[in-house]
Amino acid sequence: MGIPARAPERVDEVIARVLGASRREGLSVEVAMKLWTMIIEWSIQYEERLMGEKAPKGDQSASGGDKHT
């Protein structure tokens, strides 16, 4: 597909939606943030493993999930 698994803009978009939904529903923003950051990071790593050497490289500065914690 030519799209890197790690797309920081997309990660930020998803996290923003999750945080908005958490606030709206009265859920713990901290728990939602940690949970979704883990899910996103796992998904990125999984996609990169599936794509192997064919994987286009995204912005590596956001790796590790520390950006949102």
Summary of the structure (lengths in Angstrom):
residues: 69
radius of gyration: 13.1
end to end distance: 30.3
largest distance: 42.6
contacts: 157
relative contact order: 0.24
helix: 72%
strand: 0%
